Amino acid sequence: MMCGSENSPLGGETMNRIAAVVAGLSLAFVGTSTTFAGTIDVPGNYASIQDAINASVNGDVINIAAGTYNEHSLNTAGKAITIKGTLNGDGSLATTIDAQQGGMVFEVNSGEGYDTRIENLIITGSGNNDPGIECTNNSKVSINGCIITANQRHGIYAYRGFPNVTDCLITNNAGSGIYCEGLYPSQWDFPTISNCVITGNSSNVGAGIYLDKLSPIITDCVIADNVGPTPSSRGAGIFLALNENAVISGCTITGNSSDGNGGGFYTTGSFNTTITNTQFLDNDARDFGGALLIKDSQMTMTNCTIKNNSAWDGGGGVYVETSSTIILTGCSICNNSGWVQVLETEEALGSTTNALSFINKECEGNVLDVVAQQQEQIDQLLAMNTELMDLHVQQQSEIQDLQQIVTACCAAQSCAGDENNDGVVNIEDLLIIIDAWGPCI
């Protein structure tokens, strides 16, 4: 994988994915042949959506005509029904439900299953500290082809509830785009988020996606430009806490910003997290972990790109702390400010059982922050990875770090550090290295 091979943030293929979600969110539902018990039209059969829900039975489809409906606290009442809006001729959404700050838009709290469906709707305007859609009490719901925007608390909120969210745009909510919390330790479930664009949401923790005590699956999503606005913010793009077997695949996590830690991704107390074929681009954190911060967690990353991320205090690419294990295989780590930083890890680097391991890596153009407590880890990293030589030593680095770079660069010489083979390691050798300083070609 080459560092320059990914798509530009919110451009090219990424922009096409966003356009596909916005302009044709629900085409997947057109032309299906499922047979239902009956069809109820709003406003044809019932003037209000809640009246239509009350009159429905399992298997019914409630078709809501184009227009804006000012209703809130719509309760699905435990029914296996489909509530769906109308599409315009170009496939865009024509039906809006606006809570007008009166409460949540939808409430799913009576043990529903995934055959309770909310489709093809613009869901907006929640108030009274309520989300756009709330799913609780071990209920499930399928949310397909919707735009969930400008809600007061979160776009989707699930406490001991398990939504499946597909082909949705979740944007500009005051709170997490999607917030899901399970029940530790007895309850692990699999909320899924696929082919969604989650952008422009704002929350102190998990502005894009917040996942706590679950086993989530996130695939083919764009998570962009979400903001953690305070110094205590964590995980502006994605926040994982106490999760097990989380899977993130085929996603682009870009342009997220935390005034605290973990601009793109933050995980704590989570185990067996797997991230594959995912790009972390242009994320930033005011403190640590511009792209990723890993704390008390174990995770693997395969075929990922970590590029152009930054952190003011360190670890612009990846920041690892306190008893964590991360294995990166086939990943590109490029042009990050801070690059990779390891803090207070109890184990050494360089094997699959220890704090940080690279396999088939490509690293170039990064800036490495070196502090005293990291010296042993950095020494071992350089000793085992002599190809990582495009390091720019910052003011806080110590002379030992420069000695390590000289030794590693010149290890092939008969005398380590003797770049010109004159039998003496001195300023002449250092000048040769300085003259060649820059990106590896």
N, C-alpha and C positions, 0 to 999 in steps of 0.2 A: 504494500500500500504506500503510495507516495503522498507526501504532505500536501502537494498542490492539486490533488486529484478530486477533492470533494467539491460539492457545489457551494457557491457563495451563499452566505446567510440570507435567507428570505429572497433568494434569487434563483434563476434556473429551475432545476427540478423541484426544489423546495417551494418556490412560488407557484409552480404548476399544481403542487399538491394542495396548497392553500386555496387556489382558485377552484380546484375541483370540489373541495369541500363546500366552499361558499356558494358556488353557482349551481352545483348539481348534487346537493347533499343527499337527496333521497331517491335518486334514479334506481337504486338497487331494489326499491320496493315496488316499482312500477311493473305491472304485468304478472304478479304472482298469482298462483292458481289455488291458494289455500281456500278451503270452504269454511265459512263461519256460520254461526247460528243465525245471525241477522245483522242488518245495517241500520244504524240510527243516524239521522242527519241533524246537524245543528247549523242554522236555526230552523230547518224545515220541520222536523218532528218535535224538537224541544228548543225553547228560546235560550236556555242556558246550558253550559257544558255540564255543570253539576247535576242538573235535572236529568240529562241524558245518561250520566253515569248511574244515577240512582235507579233508572228504569232498565238498565242493561242487565244481561245475564252472561255467564261465562261463554266466551267465544264470539261475542258481539264485536262489531267494529263501529266506532263512533266517528263519523266523518264530519269535520268542522269546515265550513265554507270559508272562502277567502275573506279577510277582514281582521279587525282588531276586537278582541273580547276582553273587557275589563272585569276579570274575575280573579279570585284568589282562594287559597286554602282548598283547592280541588282535591278531594279524597277519593282514591280508587277503590276503597271499601273491600279490599281482599278479592277483587274480581279479576279473572283472567280475560281481560278485554284489551282491545287496541284503540287508543285515542290518537287520531291522526289528523293533521292539517292538510291543506290543499296546496298543490304545486302550480306555479305559473307555467306558461308554455315552455320557458327555457329551463325548467327544472328547479328554479329557485323557490324559496318558501313564500307563500302568500297569506299564511294564517299566523297571527300574533295573539298570545295571551299575555296581557299586561296586568300585573297585580296592583299597580298604582300605589305601591308602598303600604298596602293593606295587610300584608302577611306573605307567606310563601305562595308560589304558584301551584305546585303539586305536592301532595302529601301521600306517601306510600308507607303504611304502618300497620297493616293487618295480615302479615304473613304471606303476602303475594309471592308468586314465582316469576320466572323469566318470561312466562306467557302473558304477563301484564306489560303492555308496550305503550310507550309514548313516542310518537313519530312525526316528523315533518312539521315541527312547530317552532316558532320564535317565542322563547320563554324569557320574560323580562319583568323588571319593576318590582321585585320583592322588597318588603320593608319590615319594620318592627323586629329588626335583627334576625330575620328569617332568610333562608336560601331560596334559590329558584326552584329546586326540587329537593325534597327531603325524603330519605329512605331509612327507616328505623325498624326496631323490633323483629330482627331476623327476616325482614322482607327482602325481596329481590325485585328488580325492574329492568327491563330492556329499554334503553334510550337510544333511538336511532334517527339519524338525519336531522338533528335539531340545531338551532342556534340558541345558545343560552348566554344572555348578555345583560349587563347593567343591573345585576341583582345586588342587594345590600350586604349580605353576609358571605355566602359562597354561591358559586354556580350550581353545583351539586353537593349536597351534604348527606353522608351516610354514617350513622352510628349504629353498629351492629346491623347494618344493612349492606347489601351487596349488589350494586348496579353493574350492568354490562353497558358500556357506552361505546357507540360505533358511529363513525361518519358524522361527528358533531364539530361545530365551531363553538368554543367556550371562551368568551372574551370580555374584558373590561368589567369583571365582577369585583366588588369590594370584599375581598376574602379570597380563599383558594378557588381556582377554577373547579377542581374536584377535591373534596375532602372526604376521606374514608377512614373510619376507625373501627377495629374489631374488638374482641374481648379476650384479653390475655389471662392465662395461657391456654384455656380450654377450647378456644374457637379460632380456627384458621380457615379462611375461605378465599375464594379466587375471584375478586372483582376484576373485570377485564376492561381495558381501554384500548381501542384500536382505530386507526385511520382518522384520528382527531387532530384538530389544530387548537391548541390551548395557549392563548396569547393575551398580554396586556392586563393580567389580573394582579392584584396587590394584596399581600398578606405578610405578616412578620415571619411565619413559618410555612413553607410549602406553598408559595403563591400560585404556582402552576398546578402542581399535584401534591397533596398531603396524604400519606399512607401510613397507618399505625396498626401494628399487631395483625397483619394480614399476610397473604401470599399472592400478591397482585401480578397480573400479566399486562404489560404495556407494549404494543406493537405498532410500528408504522405511523408514529405520531410526530407532529411538529410542536415543540414546546418552546415558545419564543417570547422574549420581551416582557417577561413577568418580573415583578419588582418586590423585593423585601426592603421596606423603607426605613427601618430603624436599626440602631447598632446591635440589637439582639436578634436580628433576622437570621434565619438559617434556611438554606435550600430554596432559593427563589424559583428555580425550575422545578425540581422534584425533591421532596423530603421523605425519607424512609426512617421509621423508628420501630424497632422490635419486630421487624418483618422476617419471614422465613421463606426461602425459595422464590424470592421475587425475580421476575424475568423482564428485561427491557431489551427490545430487539427492533432494529431497523428504524430508529428514531433520530430526529435532529433536535438537539437541545442547544439553542442559540440566543444570544443577546439578552440573557437573563442577568439581573443585577441584584446583589445583596449588599446592604449597608453593614452587614455583619459578616457571616461566614457562608461558604458554599454557594457561589453564584449559580452554577448550573445544577449541582446535585449535592445533597448532604445525606449521609446515612449514619445512624447510631444504633448500636445494639442489634444489628441485623445480620443474618447468617445465610450463606449459600446464595447470595445475590449474583445473578448472571446478566452481564450486559454484552450484547453482540451487535456488530454492524451498525454502530451508533456514532454520531458525530457530536462533539462538544465544541462549539465554535463561538468565539467572541463573548463569552460570559465573564463576569467580573465580580469580585468580592472586595469590600473595603478592608476586611481583615485577612482571613486565610481561605485558601481553596477556591481559586477563580472558577475552574471547571468542576472539580470534585473535592469534597472533604469526606474522609472515611474515618470514623471513630468507633472503636469497640466492635468492629464488624469484619466479616470475611466476604470477599467477593472476587469474581474473575471477570476480566474484560478481554474480548476477542475481536480482532479486526475492527477496532474503533479508531477514530481520529480525534485527537485533543489538540486544538490549534487556536492560536490568537486569543487565549484566555489570560486574565491578569488578576493579581491580588496585591493589595497595597503592602501587606505585612509578610507574605510568603506563600509559596505553593500555588503559583498562578495556574499551573496545569493540574497537579494532583497534590493534595495535602493529606498525609496519613498520620494518625496519632493514636496513642493509648491502645496497645494490644490488638492491633488490626492486622489482617492479612489481605494483600491484594496481589493478584497474578495478572499480568498483562501479556497477551500473546498476539503477535502480529499487529500491534497497535502503532500508530504514528503520533508522536508527541512533538509538536512543532510550534516555534515562534511564540511560546508562552512566557510571560513575565513572572518569574519565580519558579517555573518548571515543576520539579518534583521535590517535595520536602517531607522528611520523615521526622517525627517528634516523639520522644519518649516511648519508642517501641522497645519491647523487652528482648526481641530476637534480632539476629543479624539479617543482612540482605543476601539475596542471591539464590535461594532455593524455593521450591514450591511450598514448603512448610513454614517459611519465615515471612517477615513483614512485607517485603516488596520484591517481586521477581519479574524480570523481563525476558521474553522469549521471542526471537525473530522480530526484534524491535527496529524502529527507525526514529531517531531523535536528532533534531537539528534546530539551530537558531534559537535555543531556549536560554533563559537567564536563570542561573542557579543561585539561590540564597543559601548561604552557609552560616550557621551559628555554632557556637562552641559545643552545645550538647549533641549536635549532629555529627561531630567530627569522625567518630568511629564508623558510623553508617556510611558517610561519604567516602572515607578511605577505602572501605570494602567495595563500595559500588564502583569506584574508579579502578581498583585493582582487578575486578572481574569483568569490567566492561570498558576496555581501553579504546573502543571506537567512539565513546561519548566525549569527544574532545573539543567540541565547539562550545565551551563553557565560558561565560563572561563573569569574572569574579568581581563581586561588588565590594563596597567599602568596608562592610562588616566582616569580610573574609579575613582569615589569619594567614600568616606566612606558610603554615603547614599545608594549607590548601594549594597554594602555588607550587610547593614542592611536590605534592601528589600529582599535579597536572604535568609538571616537568618529567617526573619519573615515569608516569604512564605513557606520555607521548613518546618517550625515548627508550622504552623498555627493550626495543630490538637492538640497541647499541651494545657493544661489548661492555661498556660501563654505563649503568643506568643514569640517564640525564646528560650524557656526553654526546650532544647532537652532532658536533663536527668531528668526533673521533680523534681529538687531539690529546686524549689521556687526562684531561682536566675538565671538571664541571664548573663553569664560571659564567660571567656575564655574557661571553660570546655565545654560549649555548642558549641563554635566555633570549638574546637578541634575534637569533634564528627563529625561535618559536614566535616571538612577537611579530616578526616580519611576515610570518605565515598565518597570523591570527585572523579569524573570520570564519564564515560558513564553510563546512566541509563540502567539497565538490567531488 
